Amino acid sequence: MFHLLNKNLNLQLFLLVILAGWSAWLIFTQMSLLPQEGTMMMYHYLALLWTSSKTIVRLIVLALVLTMTVGVIKHFDKNHFYESRTYMPGIFFLLLLNCGKFLNHFSPALLTCFFIALILLIYSPNESSANLKNRIFTFGLAIAIATLLDISAFGIVLFLILTISINNVTSIKDNLILFSGLLIPYIYAFAIAYLIGTMPVFLQSWRDLALFEPVKQFTHLRIIDYATLAFFVLALILLAIRDKQFLDNKLIIIRQAFANNHLLLFSMLIFLWLGSVPFPLALTYLILPASIYMAIAAIPKRRCILVDVLVVALCVLLWL
């Protein structure tokens, strides 16, 4: 099914519009606010905006979802995982996002997912060192803003450090530029809090930060949630193995980009346990790399039914 869909661009575009419309419907009819207690200070401001105007926040979330969808499609195309144009990564992303009911809650995880998509759009593993140096500071700024919204966004820091270290040779000066970009938003946040007299509130928000919520709630999940988590891991392992077999004969830069997807999944899998977003909502952090695995797995015809079964079964379990 997905293999045949991958060959029909018009049908893909039609399905993409349907899924985007489904996302908009969930955002404007089902979305509620994840409680702000224990979250980062900047998320509190978004919670205040939600209280004053839910419509504005929902429009922002819709814009973020559309940007993430475009981002994962552009990332897939930029790294030449498929010879022809395809919208399959965006389809899988929206399918997981909607079936998992991740849009039923406005959460920090959704914001971090947006910044991951932004980094994927900006960074390219085969980019020249000169161009990369010009963007390192931008990386730092974007990641710092993400961490001020969600503590688990430090997973993006780990992902970027691992990716640049493996794919590019960086000097101490480059690392200092990256960390200066990380520091500036924090300096501004402390300075503004000091100038407007809200420093005690700002510091208290750090003391009240809820950490390791997924760990604390892991023993209180439903049986279906445990089954979903186990199947999610199994499905990604099988899809990754299939993808590797398909990409073994591809150019090294394509295999390098595929390895970066492993690093992204690994980094976010580690740091999702750190934050305040509980399971199963914390799986939001993993759907971008998961959609890349699924889109690559849908390309080869051999045993394509296995991909259909894995994806459909995963969507059903997420829905339950």
C-alpha positions in Angstrom: 0.0 0.0 0.0 2.6 2.6 1.1 5.0 1.4 -1.6 2.4 2.0 -4.3 1.4 5.3 -2.7 5.1 6.4 -2.9 4.8 6.2 -6.7 1.8 8.4 -7.0 2.7 12.0 -6.3 -0.8 13.4 -6.8 -2.3 10.9 -4.4 0.4 11.7 -1.9 -0.4 15.5 -2.1 -4.1 14.8 -1.8 -3.5 12.6 1.3 -1.1 15.2 2.7 -3.9 17.9 2.5 -6.4 15.5 4.2 -4.0 14.8 7.0 -3.2 18.5 7.4 -6.9 19.2 7.6 -7.3 16.5 10.2 -4.5 18.1 12.2 -6.2 21.5 12.0 -9.4 20.0 13.2 -7.7 18.4 16.2 -5.9 21.6 17.1 -9.1 23.8 17.0 -11.5 21.3 18.5 -9.6 18.9 20.8 -6.4 20.6 21.9 -6.0 21.5 25.6 -3.1 22.9 27.5 -0.6 20.7 29.3 -0.4 22.1 32.9 2.4 24.6 33.2 3.4 23.5 36.7 7.0 22.2 36.6 7.7 23.5 33.1 10.3 26.0 31.9 9.6 29.7 32.4 9.1 30.6 28.8 6.4 27.9 28.5 4.6 29.8 31.3 4.3 32.8 29.0 2.7 30.7 26.3 0.3 29.3 28.9 -0.7 32.9 29.7 -1.2 33.6 26.0 -3.4 30.4 25.9 -5.5 31.8 28.8 -6.0 35.2 27.0 -6.5 33.9 23.5 -6.7 30.2 22.7 -7.3 31.0 19.0 -3.9 32.7 18.6 -2.0 29.8 20.2 -3.9 27.3 18.1 -3.0 29.3 14.9 0.7 29.2 16.1 0.5 25.5 16.7 -1.0 24.9 13.2 1.8 27.0 11.7 4.4 24.9 13.7 2.8 21.6 12.5 2.9 22.8 8.9 6.5 23.9 9.2 7.5 20.6 10.7 5.7 18.8 7.9 7.5 20.9 5.3 10.8 20.5 7.2 10.8 16.7 7.3 9.9 16.6 3.5 12.7 19.0 2.7 15.1 17.1 4.9 14.3 13.9 3.1 14.6 15.5 -0.3 17.8 17.3 0.6 19.6 14.1 1.6 18.5 12.3 -1.5 17.0 9.3 0.3 14.8 8.9 -2.8 15.6 9.8 -6.4 12.2 11.4 -7.1 10.1 13.9 -5.3 8.0 12.4 -2.5 5.7 13.7 0.3 5.8 10.4 2.2 7.9 11.7 5.1 5.2 14.4 5.7 2.4 11.8 5.4 4.0 9.5 7.9 4.7 12.4 10.3 1.1 13.7 10.2 -0.2 10.2 10.5 1.8 9.5 13.6 1.0 12.9 15.0 -2.7 12.5 14.5 -3.1 8.8 15.4 -1.1 9.3 18.5 -3.4 12.1 19.6 -0.3 14.2 20.2 -2.2 17.3 19.1 -4.8 16.8 21.8 -2.4 18.6 24.2 -0.3 21.7 23.7 2.9 20.6 25.3 6.6 21.5 25.4 7.3 18.3 23.4 5.5 19.8 20.4 7.7 22.9 20.6 10.9 20.9 20.8 9.7 18.9 17.8 9.5 22.1 15.9 13.0 23.1 16.7 14.3 19.7 15.7 12.6 20.2 12.3 14.2 23.7 12.1 17.7 22.2 12.8 17.1 19.6 10.1 16.2 22.3 7.6 19.3 24.3 8.4 21.9 21.6 8.8 23.3 19.5 6.0 25.9 16.8 6.5 27.6 17.4 3.2 27.8 21.2 3.7 31.1 22.9 3.3 33.0 23.8 6.5 32.8 27.5 5.6 29.0 27.5 5.3 28.7 25.4 8.5 30.8 27.9 10.5 28.5 30.7 9.5 25.5 28.7 10.8 27.0 27.5 14.1 25.9 30.6 16.0 22.4 30.3 14.6 22.3 26.7 15.8 23.2 27.8 19.3 20.5 30.5 19.4 17.8 28.2 18.2 18.7 25.4 20.6 18.9 27.8 23.6 15.4 29.1 22.9 14.2 25.6 22.6 15.7 24.7 26.0 14.1 27.7 27.6 10.8 26.2 26.5 11.5 22.6 27.3 14.3 21.0 29.3 14.3 17.9 27.1 15.4 20.1 24.2 18.9 19.6 25.5 18.7 16.4 23.4 19.0 18.6 20.4 22.3 19.9 21.8 23.6 16.3 22.1 22.3 15.5 18.6 24.1 18.5 17.1 27.4 17.9 19.0 27.4 14.2 17.9 26.4 15.0 14.3 29.0 17.8 13.8 31.7 15.8 15.5 31.1 12.8 13.3 30.4 14.6 10.0 32.6 17.7 10.3 36.0 18.6 11.7 35.4 21.5 14.1 37.9 23.6 16.0 37.8 24.9 19.6 36.8 28.3 18.1 33.8 26.7 16.4 32.7 25.1 19.6 33.0 28.4 21.5 30.8 30.1 18.9 28.2 27.4 19.3 28.2 27.7 23.1 28.1 31.5 22.9 25.0 31.2 20.8 23.6 28.9 23.5 24.4 31.4 26.3 23.0 34.6 24.8 19.3 33.8 25.1 19.9 32.8 28.8 21.8 36.0 29.4 18.9 38.0 27.9 16.4 36.0 30.0 18.2 36.7 33.2 18.8 40.3 32.3 15.1 41.0 31.5 14.0 39.2 34.6 16.3 41.4 36.7 15.3 44.6 35.0 11.5 44.1 35.4 11.9 42.8 38.9 10.7 39.2 38.3 14.1 37.5 39.1 12.6 35.7 42.2 9.8 34.3 40.0 12.3 33.3 37.3 14.6 31.5 39.8 11.6 29.8 41.5 10.5 28.4 38.2 13.9 26.6 37.9 13.5 25.3 41.5 10.0 24.1 40.7 11.0 22.4 37.5 9.6 18.9 37.3 12.2 16.4 36.1 12.1 12.8 35.1 8.3 12.8 34.9 8.3 9.9 32.3 10.4 7.9 34.7 8.0 8.6 37.6 4.9 7.7 35.6 6.3 4.7 33.8 5.0 2.2 36.4 1.6 3.7 36.2 0.8 3.3 32.5 -2.0 1.2 31.1 -1.2 -2.2 29.6 -2.0 -0.9 26.1 0.6 1.8 26.7 3.3 -0.7 27.5 2.3 -2.7 24.4 2.5 0.4 22.3 6.0 1.3 23.6 7.3 -2.2 23.1 5.8 -2.3 19.5 7.1 1.2 18.8 10.7 0.1 19.6 10.3 -3.2 17.7 8.9 -1.4 14.6 11.7 1.2 14.5 14.4 -1.6 14.8 12.8 -3.6 12.0 12.4 -0.5 9.8 16.0 0.7 10.5 17.3 -2.7 9.5 15.3 -2.6 6.3 16.4 0.9 5.6 20.1 0.0 6.1 19.8 -2.9 3.6 18.2 -0.6 1.0 20.9 2.2 1.5 23.9 -0.1 1.6 24.7 0.6 -2.0 24.0 4.3 -1.9 26.5 7.2 -1.8 28.3 7.7 1.4 26.7 11.1 2.1 23.3 9.4 1.9 24.3 6.7 4.4 25.8 9.5 6.5 22.5 11.4 6.6 20.8 8.1 7.5 23.2 7.6 10.4 22.3 11.1 11.6 18.8 10.0 11.9 20.0 7.3 14.3 21.8 10.0 16.3 18.6 12.1 16.5 16.5 9.2 17.7 19.2 8.2 20.2 19.6 11.8 21.6 15.9 12.4 22.0 15.3 8.9 23.4 17.8 9.8 26.2 16.5 13.2 27.0 12.8 12.6 26.8 13.2 10.9 30.2 14.6 14.1 31.7 11.6 16.4 31.1 8.2 17.2 32.4 6.2 15.6 29.6 4.8 12.3 30.7 4.3 9.1 28.7 2.7 8.4 26.3 2.8 12.1 25.2 6.6 12.0 25.4 6.7 9.9 22.3 6.2 13.2 20.4 10.0 13.6 20.6 10.5 10.5 18.4 8.0 10.9 15.6 10.2 13.0 13.3 13.0 10.4 13.1 10.4 7.7 13.0 8.7 9.2 10.0 12.1 9.2 8.2 12.5 5.5 8.9 9.0 4.8 7.6 9.5 6.9 4.4 12.7 5.1 3.5 11.2 1.7 4.3 8.3 2.3 1.9 10.6 2.7 -1.1 11.8 -0.8 -2.0 9.1 -3.2 -3.3 10.6 -6.3 -1.6 8.5 -7.3 1.5 6.6 -4.0 1.3 3.6 -5.7 3.1 5.8 -5.9 6.2 6.0 -2.1 6.2 2.2 -1.7 5.8 1.6 -4.1 8.7 4.1 -2.4 11.0 2.9 1.2 10.3 -0.8 0.4 10.4 -0.4 -1.7 13.6 1.6 1.1 15.2 -1.0 3.7 14.3 -3.8 1.6 15.8 -1.9 1.1 19.0 -1.1 4.8 19.3 -4.8 5.6 18.7 -5.8 3.2 21.5 
